[in-house]
Amino acid sequence: MNGLLKFITCGSVDDGKSTLIGHMLYDAKLLFTDQERALELDSRIGSRGGELDYSLLLDGLMAEREQGITIDVAYRYFTTERRSFIVADTPGHEEYTRNMAVGASFADLAVILVDASRGILVQTRRHARICALMGIRSFCFAVNKTDLIHYNELEYRKIEKEIRKLAVDLELSDVTVIPVSATEGDNITGKSENMRWYQGQTLLEYLETVNVETDTGEAGFVMPVQRVCRPDHTFRGFQGQVASGQLSAGQTVTVLPSGEKAEVQTILLADREVQAVRKGNPVTVRLNREIDVSRGCVLVRDAELKVSNMFTASVLWMDDAELVQGKNFLIRVGTRILPATVMRIKYKVSIHSGERLEASRLHKNEIAVCDIVTAEEMVYDSFAKNRELGCFILIDRVSNMTSGCGVIRHSLRRSENIVWQKLDITRGIRAAKMNQKPVTLWFTGLSGSGKSALANEIEKILSVAGHYTMLLDGDNVRMGLNSNLGFEEQDRIENIRRIAEVAKLMNDAGLIVLTSFISPFRSDRERARMIIGEGNFIEIYVSTPLEECEKRDVKGLYKKARNGEIPNFTGISSPYEAPQHAEICVDTSTLSLDDAVKYVFAEIQRFCQLKGGQENVEYHS
């Protein structure tokens, strides 16, 4: 009996994916009696005039049956005399490409359906590219609905030629094309009497005999640590699934990224001790000495993995919001989750031709090659060598939704050539000399809310009290450091990133930094917090309502924005995302400047334990 085959069915809308699998299960007598009876009853009110509607075996959601399309991924497990299978029946609609990508991520083979009456469509090409991106190497193109072209061989050969050309474009090496009719059962489990000109295997024969084993070049033992197991003080083990290679008790392993080495004391497979384990085994490894190992670390032996924070990757973008350069996310590689930033979109790939197109942003369902940087060094490898540590997902930091997925192509050379220089005079030494805790006070709010006035008065109080400070104002910074940036989303993201990096450097110098920026996007402020450090970032939300800010209109900007003279103006033509958990919140429409300053400074003192008071400060409201 051949090994387990995990495969996916995909293609454009209404190409017959669910019907194909349903008919295969029915003809191969892989259904229970009650399933057959339920299919017969459901088909009476189906879309085929009372004839068996095989798609109902997989389309279980009410919305799927009403619309006649697949929405979610449907997994089916079945076994024939020659092989066991897991099939993921995925949706064809462009709106549900995310679900299709999920199904492709687990599969070893793709069955891509092509409607013989329509030929290869845009979504067919997209699905083929996504499958190739996800590492699938074996493809079966099932040219379906041949009954609609009256089983015409010439029409089939035209489509087969198109498929072969697509295979060349995608550099697919293992491609099989089979003409079928999912509704009539031609070439599904038995040879078709209507297509005697086809002498190849039926679809089921192909699936039962195809060899999907590939040599990925994975070498050596690799195990990403999922969990540290410590039931009591006498036992400390590291649990995970072996991604590649073999390991035996007594061998020496290296812990990445730290590079520390230790000997394997014992290996547990489930609850029993074993002498050796291999790829795919879920194991617990005990080492002969105490070293720092946590979730996200990787145990390796005779394996060359990359340890850096920059790499180039192919990315499938799945979010409704656009991806722009400089946007930050959480990235998951193996078992490690880290903050990450898409530094640069190098180019996107045309779904039609595979051509490389210049791009500065990505729309939903587009594929691109990007440079990505992570907040810390992590362990990874190219996807071609290691599927476990060569793929990743991008997670939105605010909604916690998966925004994209991708595979790592190679590391960036500059990440390997740049080494952090350790300094003798540290941040702590500089802060001690100034007798203060260096923090960043991040003032955010609409234009005209009073951010700059508040920040200016707070800095005066701190200065009088003997603190060393620096105030970074939005307009002032844009006249120098960020004079090359506009107000498009990607420019605003880069503006805030630069300010956060400058504030961090000033904090490292021992200074208390005050920033006054609209910083309208919540994700950008969260990224600033990440750069500066959770304990060193205090968000001060000046929550003055838009009506009051527009009434003040100190610089006349709201009037210009209302007249259409200023595009992308926050509050008018561009959104402002209010903080959800700001450390300090103040509304200057209900307080005088003096009272607002007193309140904010008191709150700052509560968070930072700063010295000094307000009694010696003269206000100029």
C-alpha positions in Angstrom: 0.0 0.0 0.0 1.3 3.4 -0.9 1.8 6.1 1.7 -0.7 8.8 2.8 -1.5 11.3 0.1 -2.6 14.8 1.1 -4.0 16.7 -1.9 -6.0 19.8 -2.7 -8.7 20.5 -5.3 -8.8 24.0 -6.6 -9.5 26.1 -9.6 -12.0 28.8 -10.6 -15.6 29.2 -9.5 -18.0 26.5 -10.7 -15.3 24.4 -12.3 -16.7 21.4 -10.5 -14.3 20.7 -7.6 -16.8 19.5 -5.1 -18.7 17.5 -7.7 -15.5 15.8 -8.8 -14.6 14.6 -5.3 -18.2 13.7 -4.4 -18.5 11.6 -7.6 -15.2 9.8 -6.9 -16.3 8.9 -3.3 -19.7 7.7 -4.6 -18.4 5.6 -7.5 -15.6 4.1 -5.4 -18.2 3.1 -2.8 -16.4 5.0 -0.1 -19.6 6.3 1.5 -21.7 4.9 4.3 -25.3 3.9 3.6 -26.7 6.8 5.5 -24.5 9.2 3.6 -25.7 7.8 0.3 -29.3 8.1 1.5 -28.8 11.7 2.7 -27.3 12.6 -0.7 -30.3 11.1 -2.6 -32.7 13.1 -0.4 -30.8 16.4 -0.5 -30.4 16.1 -4.3 -34.2 16.2 -4.7 -34.2 19.9 -3.9 -30.7 20.5 -5.4 -29.7 22.3 -8.6 -29.8 19.2 -10.9 -33.5 18.6 -11.3 -33.6 15.7 -8.9 -30.4 13.9 -10.3 -27.6 13.2 -7.8 -25.8 16.4 -6.9 -22.4 15.0 -5.8 -21.2 18.4 -4.6 -23.5 18.2 -1.6 -21.2 15.6 -0.1 -18.6 18.4 0.5 -20.5 21.6 0.4 -22.0 21.4 3.9 -22.6 25.1 4.8 -26.1 26.5 4.1 -24.6 29.4 2.2 -22.6 27.0 0.0 -25.8 25.1 -0.9 -27.8 28.2 -1.6 -25.2 29.8 -3.8 -23.8 26.6 -5.4 -20.2 27.6 -4.5 -17.6 26.4 -2.0 -16.8 29.0 0.7 -14.8 27.2 3.3 -12.2 24.4 3.1 -13.8 20.9 3.4 -11.5 18.1 4.4 -12.4 14.5 3.6 -10.5 11.4 4.8 -10.9 8.2 2.8 -9.0 5.0 2.0 -8.9 2.7 -1.0 -7.2 -0.7 -1.3 -4.1 1.0 -2.6 -3.8 4.2 -0.6 -5.1 6.5 2.2 -6.1 10.1 1.3 -6.8 13.5 2.9 -8.4 15.9 0.4 -9.0 19.6 1.0 -11.8 20.8 -1.3 -11.2 24.6 -1.5 -13.2 27.5 -2.7 -12.7 29.0 -6.2 -14.1 32.4 -5.7 -11.5 35.2 -5.5 -13.0 36.5 -2.3 -12.0 33.2 -0.5 -8.5 32.9 -1.9 -7.3 33.0 1.7 -9.1 29.8 2.4 -7.6 28.2 -0.7 -4.1 29.1 0.5 -4.8 27.4 3.8 -5.7 24.2 2.1 -2.6 24.5 -0.2 -0.3 24.9 2.8 -0.9 21.3 3.9 -1.0 19.5 0.6 1.6 17.4 -1.3 -0.3 17.5 -4.6 -2.8 19.8 -6.3 -5.7 18.7 -8.5 -6.5 21.9 -10.5 -9.8 21.8 -12.3 -10.2 23.6 -15.7 -13.7 24.1 -17.2 -13.4 22.6 -20.8 -16.0 25.1 -22.0 -14.1 28.1 -20.7 -10.5 27.2 -20.6 -7.8 28.6 -18.3 -9.1 31.6 -16.3 -7.4 34.2 -14.1 -8.3 32.3 -10.9 -7.0 29.1 -12.4 -3.6 30.8 -12.9 -3.8 32.4 -9.4 -4.4 29.1 -7.8 -1.6 27.4 -9.7 0.8 30.1 -8.6 -0.3 29.9 -5.0 0.1 26.1 -5.0 3.6 26.5 -6.5 4.4 29.2 -3.9 3.3 26.8 -1.1 5.8 24.2 -2.2 3.5 21.8 -4.1 5.5 20.1 -6.8 3.0 17.6 -8.2 0.1 18.9 -10.3 -2.8 17.2 -11.9 -4.9 19.4 -14.2 -8.3 17.8 -14.5 -10.0 19.2 -17.6 -13.6 19.0 -16.5 -17.0 19.3 -18.2 -15.8 17.6 -21.3 -19.4 16.6 -21.9 -20.2 20.3 -22.6 -17.7 20.2 -25.5 -19.2 16.8 -26.6 -16.0 15.0 -25.7 -14.2 16.7 -28.6 -10.5 15.7 -28.7 -9.4 18.8 -30.6 -10.9 21.2 -28.1 -9.3 19.2 -25.3 -5.9 19.4 -27.0 -6.1 23.2 -27.2 -6.6 23.4 -23.5 -3.9 20.9 -22.8 -1.5 23.0 -24.8 -2.4 26.1 -22.6 -1.8 24.0 -19.5 1.6 22.9 -20.7 2.5 26.5 -21.4 1.4 27.5 -17.9 3.5 24.7 -16.4 6.5 26.1 -18.2 5.8 29.6 -16.9 5.6 28.3 -13.3 8.5 26.0 -13.8 6.4 23.0 -12.8 8.2 19.7 -13.5 5.6 17.0 -12.5 2.4 17.8 -14.4 -0.4 15.4 -15.5 -3.4 16.3 -17.6 -6.6 14.2 -17.5 -9.9 14.9 -19.3 -12.9 14.2 -17.0 -16.6 14.9 -16.5 -17.4 15.2 -12.8 -21.2 15.0 -13.3 -21.2 12.1 -15.7 -18.2 10.2 -14.1 -16.0 10.0 -17.1 -12.4 9.1 -16.2 -13.0 9.5 -12.5 -12.8 5.9 -11.3 -13.3 4.1 -14.6 -12.2 4.6 -18.2 -14.7 6.7 -20.3 -16.4 5.2 -23.2 -17.0 8.7 -24.5 -13.2 9.5 -24.7 -11.6 6.4 -26.2 -8.9 8.7 -27.7 -7.6 9.2 -24.1 -5.3 6.3 -23.2 -3.9 7.6 -19.8 -4.9 6.8 -16.2 -8.2 7.7 -14.6 -8.0 10.3 -11.9 -8.3 7.8 -9.1 -5.6 5.5 -10.6 -3.3 8.5 -10.8 -3.9 9.5 -7.2 -3.4 5.9 -6.0 0.0 5.5 -7.8 1.6 9.0 -8.0 4.9 9.4 -6.1 5.0 12.8 -4.3 8.3 12.2 -2.4 10.7 14.9 -3.2 14.3 15.6 -2.1 14.2 19.1 -0.6 17.9 19.0 0.3 17.1 19.0 4.1 20.2 17.8 5.9 20.8 17.2 9.6 18.5 17.2 12.6 16.2 20.2 13.1 13.5 20.5 15.8 11.8 23.9 16.6 10.9 24.0 20.3 7.2 24.3 20.9 7.1 24.0 24.6 9.3 23.7 27.7 8.0 20.8 29.8 8.8 21.1 33.6 6.3 19.1 35.6 8.6 19.3 38.7 12.1 20.4 39.7 13.6 17.1 38.7 12.6 17.2 35.0 13.1 19.8 32.2 12.4 18.7 28.7 12.0 20.5 25.3 9.1 19.4 23.2 8.5 19.7 19.5 8.2 17.8 16.2 11.3 16.7 14.4 11.3 18.8 11.1 14.2 16.9 9.5 16.9 14.4 10.1 17.4 11.9 13.0 18.6 12.2 16.6 20.0 9.7 19.0 20.6 9.8 22.8 24.2 10.8 23.6 24.6 13.1 20.5 25.5 16.7 20.8 23.0 19.4 19.7 23.3 23.1 19.2 20.6 25.6 20.4 19.9 28.4 18.0 20.0 31.4 18.0 22.2 31.4 21.1 24.7 28.8 19.7 25.1 26.9 23.0 25.8 23.2 22.8 24.7 20.3 25.0 24.5 16.5 25.0 21.2 14.7 24.6 20.6 12.9 27.9 17.2 11.2 27.1 14.6 11.2 24.4 10.9 10.6 25.0 8.5 9.6 22.3 5.1 10.1 23.9 5.5 8.6 27.4 8.3 6.1 26.6 12.0 6.5 26.4 13.6 5.8 23.1 17.2 5.7 21.8 16.5 7.5 18.5 13.8 9.6 16.6 13.4 10.7 13.0 11.5 13.3 10.9 7.9 13.7 11.9 8.1 12.3 15.4 6.7 14.4 18.3 9.4 14.2 21.0 10.6 15.5 24.3 14.4 16.0 24.5 16.3 16.3 27.8 19.8 17.8 27.8 22.7 17.0 30.2 23.0 20.6 31.4 20.9 23.6 32.1 21.0 26.1 29.2 18.6 28.8 28.1 16.0 27.2 25.8 12.5 28.5 25.3 9.7 28.3 22.7 10.9 29.5 19.4 14.5 28.2 19.8 15.6 25.5 17.4 17.7 22.3 18.3 20.0 21.4 15.5 22.7 18.9 14.6 24.7 18.8 11.4 22.3 21.4 9.9 23.2 24.9 8.5 20.4 27.3 9.3 20.4 31.1 9.0 20.4 33.3 12.1 19.7 36.9 11.1 16.9 39.5 11.0 16.6 40.3 7.3 15.5 38.2 4.4 13.8 38.3 1.0 10.5 36.4 0.6 7.6 35.7 -1.8 4.4 37.0 -0.1 0.8 36.3 -0.9 -1.2 39.2 0.5 -4.6 38.2 1.9 -5.9 41.3 3.7 -8.6 43.7 2.5 -6.3 46.7 3.5 -3.4 47.3 1.1 0.1 46.4 2.0 2.5 49.3 1.8 6.2 49.5 2.4 7.1 50.1 6.0 4.0 48.4 7.4 4.7 46.3 10.5 3.3 43.0 11.7 3.9 40.0 13.8 5.7 37.2 11.9 5.5 33.5 12.8 8.4 31.3 11.5 8.4 27.8 12.9 7.3 28.3 16.6 8.8 31.8 16.9 6.6 35.0 16.8 8.4 38.3 16.4 7.6 41.9 15.4 8.5 42.4 11.7 8.4 45.1 9.0 8.0 44.9 5.3 10.9 47.1 4.4 10.5 47.1 0.6 8.3 45.6 -2.1 10.8 44.7 -4.8 8.2 43.7 -7.4 4.9 42.0 -7.8 4.1 39.1 -10.1 1.6 39.3 -12.8 -1.1 36.6 -12.4 -1.5 36.4 -16.2 2.0 36.3 -17.5 4.3 35.9 -14.5 6.0 39.2 -15.5 7.7 41.2 -12.7 5.8 44.5 -12.2 7.1 47.5 -10.3 4.9 48.1 -7.2 4.9 50.2 -4.0 1.8 48.6 -2.6 -0.1 45.3 -2.8 -3.8 44.6 -3.1 -5.7 41.6 -1.9 -4.7 38.3 -3.5 -1.6 39.7 -5.2 1.8 38.0 -5.0 5.1 39.9 -4.6 8.7 39.6 -3.6 9.5 41.7 -0.5 12.4 42.4 1.8 11.4 41.8 5.5 13.2 42.8 8.7 12.5 41.4 12.2 12.9 43.0 15.5 15.4 40.4 16.7 17.5 37.7 15.1 15.6 34.5 14.3 16.3 31.0 13.0 15.2 30.3 9.4 16.2 28.7 6.1 15.2 29.0 2.5 11.9 27.3 1.7 13.6 25.2 -1.0 15.7 23.6 1.7 13.4 23.5 4.7 9.6 23.8 4.5 9.2 24.0 8.3 11.5 27.0 8.8 11.2 28.5 5.3 7.5 29.5 5.5 5.8 32.2 7.6 2.6 34.1 8.2 2.1 37.8 8.8 -0.3 38.7 11.6 -1.9 42.1 12.0 -0.8 43.6 15.3 -4.2 45.2 16.0 -6.8 42.7 14.7 -4.6 39.6 15.2 -5.9 38.4 11.8 -3.5 36.6 9.3 -2.8 39.3 6.7 -0.4 37.4 4.5 1.7 34.3 4.1 4.9 33.5 2.3 8.1 31.6 1.8 11.6 32.7 2.4 13.8 32.9 -0.7 17.2 33.9 0.8 18.8 36.0 3.5 19.9 39.6 2.8 23.7 39.7 2.7 23.8 43.0 4.6 22.1 41.3 7.6 25.1 39.0 7.9 27.7 41.8 7.4 26.3 44.1 10.1 27.2 43.3 13.7 25.9 45.3 16.8 28.8 47.1 18.4 28.8 46.7 22.2 29.6 50.0 23.9 31.2 50.5 27.3 29.2 53.6 28.2 25.7 52.3 28.4 22.2 53.8 28.6 22.1 53.1 32.3 25.4 54.9 32.9 24.2 58.0 31.0 20.8 58.0 32.8 22.5 57.7 36.2 24.7 60.8 35.4 21.6 62.7 34.6 19.7 61.3 37.6 16.6 60.5 35.6 14.8 57.7 33.9 14.9 58.2 30.1 11.4 57.7 28.6 9.5 58.9 25.5 6.3 60.8 26.1 4.3 60.3 22.9 1.6 62.9 22.4 -1.0 62.0 19.8 -4.2 63.6 18.6 -5.8 65.5 15.8 -4.3 68.7 14.3 -5.4 71.5 16.6 -6.0 69.3 19.6 -3.4 71.0 21.7 -0.6 68.4 21.5 2.2 70.8 20.8 1.1 73.3 23.4 0.9 70.6 26.1 4.2 69.0 25.1 5.9 72.5 25.2 4.6 73.3 28.7 5.5 69.8 30.1 9.0 70.2 28.8 9.3 73.6 30.6 8.3 72.0 33.8 10.8 69.1 33.4 13.6 71.6 32.5 12.9 73.8 35.5 13.0 70.6 37.7 16.5 69.8 36.4 15.7 67.1 33.8 17.4 66.8 30.5 14.9 66.7 27.6 14.3 67.0 23.9 11.0 67.9 22.2 10.4 66.5 18.7 7.5 68.3 17.0 5.8 67.0 13.8 6.2 70.1 11.7 9.7 70.8 12.8 10.9 67.3 12.0 9.3 67.3 8.6 11.4 70.4 7.7 14.6 68.5 8.2 15.0 64.7 8.9 11.7 63.8 7.1 11.6 66.5 4.5 11.6 63.9 1.7 8.4 62.3 3.0 4.9 63.1 1.9 1.5 62.3 3.5 0.6 59.1 1.7 0.1 56.1 4.0 3.6 54.6 3.3 5.2 58.0 4.0 3.3 58.4 7.3 4.4 55.0 8.3 8.1 55.8 7.5 7.7 59.2 9.3 6.7 57.6 12.5 9.3 54.8 12.2 12.1 57.4 11.9 10.8 59.4 14.8 10.7 56.3 17.0 14.2 55.3 16.1 15.5 58.9 16.9 13.5 58.9 20.2 15.1 55.6 21.1 18.6 56.9 20.4 17.9 59.9 22.5 16.6 57.7 25.3 19.8 55.7 25.0 21.7 59.0 25.5 19.8 59.4 28.8 17.3 62.1 27.6 13.6 62.3 28.3 12.0 62.7 24.9 8.6 64.4 24.1 7.1 63.9 20.7 4.1 65.7 19.3 2.8 64.0 16.2 -0.7 63.3 14.9 0.5 59.7 14.3 -3.0 58.7 13.1 -2.6 54.9 12.7 -2.8 52.7 15.8 -0.4 50.1 14.2 2.3 52.7 13.7 2.1 53.9 17.3 2.3 50.2 18.4 5.3 49.8 16.3 6.9 52.9 17.9 6.2 51.4 21.3 7.9 48.2 20.1 11.0 50.1 18.8 11.3 52.3 21.9 10.5 49.6 24.4 7.3 48.8 26.3 8.5 50.2 29.7 9.9 53.4 28.1 6.9 54.5 26.0 4.1 56.5 27.5 1.2 57.3 25.0 -0.6 60.5 25.8 -3.9 60.8 23.9 -5.1 64.4 23.4 -8.7 63.5 22.7 -10.1 66.9 21.8 -13.1 66.3 19.4 -12.8 67.1 15.7 -15.4 69.8 15.9 -13.4 71.7 18.5 -10.1 71.2 16.5 -11.7 72.5 13.3 -13.2 75.5 15.2 -9.7 76.4 16.4 -8.0 75.8 13.0 -4.9 77.7 14.1 -3.0 77.1 10.9 -6.0 77.2 8.5 -5.4 73.6 7.5 -9.0 72.4 8.0 -10.4 75.1 5.8 -8.0 74.1 3.0 -8.8 70.4 3.5 -12.5 71.1 3.3 -11.9 73.0 0.0 -10.0 70.0 -1.3 -6.7 71.8 -1.3 -5.0 69.3 1.1 -5.5 65.6 0.2 -5.1 62.9 2.9 -5.7 65.3 5.8 -6.3 63.4 9.0 -9.9 63.8 10.3 -11.3 65.0 7.0 -10.1 62.8 4.1 -7.9 60.4 6.1 -8.9 58.5 9.2 -7.5 58.9 12.7 -7.5 55.7 14.8 -7.9 56.7 18.5 -5.7 54.8 21.0 -7.5 52.0 22.8 -5.2 51.8 25.9 -3.3 55.1 26.2 -1.5 55.5 29.5 -2.8 59.1 29.7 -5.9 60.7 28.1 -6.8 64.4 28.2 -9.5 66.6 26.4 -8.4 70.2 26.0 -11.9 71.3 25.1 -13.0 70.8 28.7 -9.9 72.0 30.5 -7.8 75.2 30.4 -4.2 74.8 29.3 -3.0 75.3 32.9 -5.4 72.6 34.2 -4.6 70.2 31.4 -0.8 70.6 32.0 -1.2 70.0 35.7 -3.3 66.9 35.1 -0.9 65.4 32.5 2.2 66.2 34.5 0.7 64.5 37.6 -0.1 61.4 35.5 3.5 61.4 34.1 4.9 61.6 37.6 2.8 58.6 38.5 4.1 56.5 35.7 7.8 57.7 35.8 8.5 58.9 39.3 10.0 62.1 38.0 11.4 64.7 40.4 10.2 68.3 40.6 6.8 70.1 40.5 4.9 72.8 38.7 5.0 75.7 41.1 7.9 77.5 39.6 6.7 77.4 36.0 5.1 80.4 34.5 2.5 79.5 32.0 1.8 81.4 28.8 -1.6 80.1 27.7 
